[in-house]
Amino acid sequence: MVLAMESLNRLLHCWILLISLLLVVNGQFPTTLEGPFKPVTVPVNYSIIGPVTSLPVNDNPPLSPEIEFQPQQISLSLSSDLSSVWVSWITGEYQIGDDIEPLDPQSVASVVQYGVYKSGRNNLAAGSSFIYSQQYPNEDPNNYTSGIIHRVLVTGLDPDTMYEYQCGDPSIPAMSEVHYFRTMPSPPKDYPSRVAVVGGLGLTYNTSTTISHMAANHPDLALLVGDLSFADLYCTNGTLCDFQNCSFPQSPLQETYQPRWDHWGR
């Protein structure tokens, strides 16, 4: 009886697999275009959710680069055209205090040297740079000005191709290490096979664990839906802010601690 049931189960599994293959081959596999479907949800497993503790500003402070104005916080993102990508980075250090002088964005060039992997970085793209400052009312002593923010659009890239690149200012010289990326596939294979979606990363002791877990799965594309450093949860002195007792009760501007942005990715 047991053997008969096992044989029946195997036969049933084979039929299910065969029907699934036929549906896929015939293009009849259900898609979201045929919906809406009844959503399928999984209950939250609260046992895996531990306490979330924000990273203190004095814990593992960002390291300064060996060369002045060497790129930091390098990021890569898609543009509206699949044959191009945005490369962004920071140079210089943020400043916080009462008497601060913003850096000059024009003092450091925004250059990306790139090429097909192992074929040399013989192509060059130039971009723009800027800074931003946060001034507080009521003579607050912790005004903020950022490092120099660089953005370069690299265009004319081939689909589904590995590239290597460096960014920075070659005239100083202050260039980054060599990094790599692969462009998106072209139609009809115009969709990456593995997409990672992540949000609410914050700047906590769990952030690196989340990113490491995502990277270990080797996604072709990562979609970050927002919430990084939560700078608006802090007072200008870097401590967690009591929203009921802000220093600027008569001002629509809430206190923030902008240097938390500068800790991310460093």
C-alpha positions in Angstrom: 0.0 0.0 0.0 2.8 2.4 0.9 4.7 1.6 -2.3 1.5 2.1 -4.3 1.0 5.6 -2.7 4.7 6.5 -3.4 4.3 5.5 -7.0 1.1 7.5 -7.3 2.8 10.6 -5.8 5.7 10.3 -8.2 3.2 10.0 -11.2 1.3 13.1 -9.9 4.5 15.1 -9.6 5.5 14.2 -13.1 2.1 15.3 -14.5 2.3 18.6 -12.7 5.8 19.2 -14.0 4.8 18.3 -17.5 1.7 20.6 -17.4 3.9 23.5 -16.1 6.4 23.0 -18.9 3.6 23.0 -21.5 2.2 26.2 -20.1 5.6 27.9 -20.2 6.4 26.6 -23.8 3.0 27.7 -25.1 3.3 31.1 -23.5 0.4 30.5 -21.2 2.1 31.0 -17.9 0.0 33.5 -16.0 1.4 37.0 -15.7 0.4 40.1 -13.8 -1.1 41.4 -17.1 -3.8 38.8 -16.7 -4.6 39.8 -13.2 -5.6 41.1 -10.8 -5.0 38.0 -8.8 -5.8 37.3 -5.2 -2.6 38.3 -3.3 -0.6 35.5 -1.6 1.1 36.7 1.6 3.3 35.1 4.2 2.8 35.9 7.9 5.6 38.0 9.4 7.9 35.9 11.5 8.5 38.2 14.4 11.1 35.8 15.9 13.7 36.9 13.3 13.2 40.6 14.0 15.6 41.8 16.7 16.2 45.2 18.1 17.4 47.8 15.7 20.1 50.1 17.1 21.3 53.1 15.1 25.0 53.3 14.6 26.4 56.0 17.0 28.3 58.8 15.3 31.4 58.0 17.4 31.4 54.3 16.5 33.9 53.5 13.7 34.2 57.0 12.4 34.8 57.4 8.6 38.4 57.0 7.6 39.9 59.8 5.7 41.5 58.9 2.3 45.2 58.7 1.9 45.2 61.2 -0.9 43.3 64.5 -0.5 40.1 64.6 -2.6 40.3 60.9 -3.4 36.8 59.6 -4.2 34.6 58.1 -1.5 31.1 56.8 -1.3 31.2 55.8 -5.0 27.8 54.7 -6.3 26.5 53.5 -9.7 23.0 53.8 -11.0 21.0 53.3 -14.2 19.9 56.2 -16.3 16.8 56.4 -18.5 18.9 54.9 -21.4 20.2 51.3 -21.0 23.3 52.3 -22.8 24.4 54.7 -20.1 25.0 54.8 -16.3 25.5 57.5 -13.7 28.6 57.4 -11.5 28.5 59.5 -8.3 31.0 60.0 -5.5 32.2 62.4 -2.8 35.5 64.2 -2.4 36.7 66.3 0.5 35.2 66.3 4.0 32.0 67.6 5.4 32.2 70.5 7.9 30.0 71.2 10.9 30.2 74.2 13.2 29.5 77.9 13.5 32.2 79.4 11.3 32.6 77.1 8.3 33.5 77.8 4.7 32.0 75.6 1.9 34.4 73.8 -0.4 34.7 75.0 -4.0 33.1 72.4 -6.3 35.1 73.7 -9.2 38.4 73.0 -7.5 38.2 69.2 -8.2 37.3 67.7 -11.6 34.7 65.1 -12.2 36.1 62.5 -14.5 35.4 58.8 -15.2 38.0 56.7 -17.1 36.4 53.5 -18.4 36.6 50.7 -20.9 35.5 47.1 -21.6 36.9 44.7 -19.0 40.5 43.9 -19.5 40.7 46.1 -22.6 42.0 49.2 -20.9 40.3 52.3 -19.6 40.8 54.5 -22.7 37.5 56.3 -22.7 36.8 59.4 -20.7 33.6 61.1 -19.5 33.4 64.3 -17.6 30.5 65.6 -15.4 29.5 68.2 -12.8 29.9 68.8 -9.1 28.1 70.7 -6.4 27.8 71.0 -2.6 24.9 71.5 -0.2 24.7 73.3 3.1 22.2 73.2 6.0 21.8 76.4 7.9 19.8 76.4 11.2 18.0 79.3 12.8 18.4 80.7 16.3 22.2 80.9 16.0 22.6 77.1 16.2 26.4 76.4 16.3 26.1 73.2 14.3 25.5 74.4 10.7 26.6 71.9 8.0 28.3 72.0 4.6 29.0 68.8 2.6 31.9 67.5 0.7 32.0 67.9 -3.0 29.3 65.7 -4.7 30.3 64.6 -8.2 28.1 63.1 -11.0 29.1 61.8 -14.4 26.9 60.2 -17.0 28.8 57.5 -19.0 27.1 56.9 -22.4 27.5 54.8 -25.5 27.8 51.5 -23.5 27.2 48.1 -25.1 24.5 45.9 -23.6 25.3 42.9 -21.4 29.0 43.9 -21.3 31.4 44.0 -18.4 33.2 47.3 -17.9 35.9 48.6 -15.6 36.3 52.2 -14.5 38.0 54.7 -12.2 36.6 58.0 -11.1 38.2 61.1 -9.7 40.5 63.9 -10.8 43.5 62.6 -12.8 45.2 66.0 -12.7 45.8 65.9 -8.9 46.1 62.9 -9.3 43.4 61.6 -7.0 41.7 58.6 -8.6 39.7 55.7 -7.1 40.5 52.1 -7.2 39.4 50.1 -10.3 35.7 49.1 -10.1 33.5 47.0 -12.4 29.9 46.8 -13.6 27.9 44.9 -16.2 25.3 46.7 -18.3 21.7 45.6 -18.7 20.8 43.2 -21.5 19.2 44.5 -24.7 15.8 43.5 -26.1 14.3 40.9 -26.3 16.4 40.0 -23.2 15.7 43.4 -21.7 15.1 42.3 -18.1 17.7 41.3 -15.5 17.4 37.7 -14.4 17.9 38.5 -10.7 16.6 41.7 -9.0 17.2 42.6 -5.4 14.7 45.1 -3.8 15.7 46.6 -0.4 14.4 49.6 1.6 14.7 51.2 5.0 18.4 50.3 5.3 19.0 53.1 7.8 22.4 53.4 9.4 22.3 50.6 12.0 24.3 47.6 13.1 22.1 45.6 10.8 22.8 47.6 7.7 26.0 45.8 6.7 24.4 42.4 7.4 21.6 43.2 5.0 23.8 44.5 2.3 26.2 41.5 2.6 23.3 39.1 2.4 22.0 40.9 -0.7 25.5 40.9 -2.3 26.0 37.2 -1.6 23.0 36.5 -3.8 24.7 38.2 -6.8 21.8 40.3 -8.1 22.0 41.7 -11.6 20.2 44.9 -10.4 19.5 46.3 -7.0 16.5 48.6 -6.4 16.9 50.7 -3.4 13.4 52.2 -2.6 14.6 54.7 0.0 15.4 55.5 3.6 19.2 55.5 4.2 20.6 57.4 7.1 17.6 58.9 8.9 19.4 62.1 9.5 16.1 63.7 10.5 15.8 61.5 13.6 18.7 63.4 15.2 19.4 66.7 16.8 22.2 69.0 15.5 24.5 67.6 18.2 24.2 64.1 16.9 21.9 62.7 19.6 18.5 61.2 19.0 15.9 63.9 18.8 12.8 64.2 20.9 10.3 65.5 18.4 8.2 67.0 21.1 11.1 69.1 22.4 13.0 70.4 19.4 15.2 73.5 19.6 13.2 75.3 17.0 9.6 75.2 18.1 8.6 78.3 16.2 10.3 77.1 12.9 8.9 74.6 10.4 12.5 73.4 10.0 13.1 70.3 12.1 16.5 69.6 13.5 18.7 67.1 11.6 22.2 65.7 11.9 23.5 65.8 8.3 26.9 64.1 8.9 24.9 60.8 9.1 24.8 60.9 5.3 28.6 61.1 5.2 29.0 57.9 7.2 27.0 55.8 4.7 29.2 53.5 2.6 32.3 54.4 4.5 
